[in-house]
Amino acid sequence: MKYRIKQLLYALFYRSSKKEHDFVANYLNDIEKNLFYRLRGSEQGHSIRVAKRCVKLKDDSEFIKAALLHDVGKVDTNLNLFMKSLLVFVEKFNIKISFSKTLISAQESKNSHSERGAALLKSIGCSEYVINLVKNHHKESTDNKDLKLLIECDNKE
C-alpha cells in the first residue's frame, strides 16, 4: 500500500521539466512524441521515471523508447487518477464492481492498455521489438531478458 501512496503523490504533484522533455526528445521521433504527450501528465511522469530507471540497466535507444511508450495504451481512456485510485481500492478489498458501468469501463481500459498500446505503436510504424515489449509488459513470467527489465522498472515506479 505504501507503494500505491507514493504513486498517488507522484501523480498529484508531477510537473514536467525541460530536462524531461529533452530526455523524451532524445528517444522518440515526432510521431511517437505526439502519442506520448497525449498521455495524462501523471502517466508521462511515470513513464519517464520508468525509462530513466531502464537507462541505468540497459542504455539502448529502442529499449528506452519501449519504456517511455509502455503505457501509451492508456491514451484517450477514462483512466484518470481518481479512477485508478478507485480501482486499486476495489482490487485490494475484492469489491464487486458490476454496479458501475464507468468502473467496468475503467477496469477494461486498465486490463487492455498493453494490447491497445501495441496496436497504436504498430499503426505508427514502431519496431516489432518495441511493440512486443509494450504488449507484454504486464506478463507475470517471461524468458525475455529485456521484458524482465522493463517489468522490474515499471513495478518500482
C-alpha positions, 0 to 999 in steps of 0.5 A: 500500500505504501507503494500505491501512496507514493504513486498517488503523490507522484501523480498529484504533484508531477510537473514536467521539466525541460530536462524531461522533455529533452530526455523524451526528445532524445528517444522518440521521433515526432510521431511517437512524441505526439502519442506520448504527450497525449498521455495524462501528465501523471502517466508521462511522469511515470513513464519517464521515471520508468525509462530513466530507471531502464537507462541505468540497466540497459542504455539502448535507444529502442529499449528506452523508447519501449519504456517511455511508450509502455503505457501509451495504451492508456491514451484517450481512456477514462483512466484518470487518477481518481479512477485508478485510485478507485480501482486499486481500492476495489482490487485490494478489498475484492469489491464487486464492481458490476454496479458501475458501468464507468468502473467496468469501463475503467477496469477494461481500459486498465486490463487492455492498455498493453494490447491497445498500446501495441496496436497504436505503436504498430499503426505508427510504424514502431519496431516489432521489438518495441511493440512486443515489449509494450504488449507484454509488459504486464506478463507475470513470467517471461524468458525475455531478458529485456521484458524482465527489465522493463517489468522490474522498472515499471513495478518500482515506479 
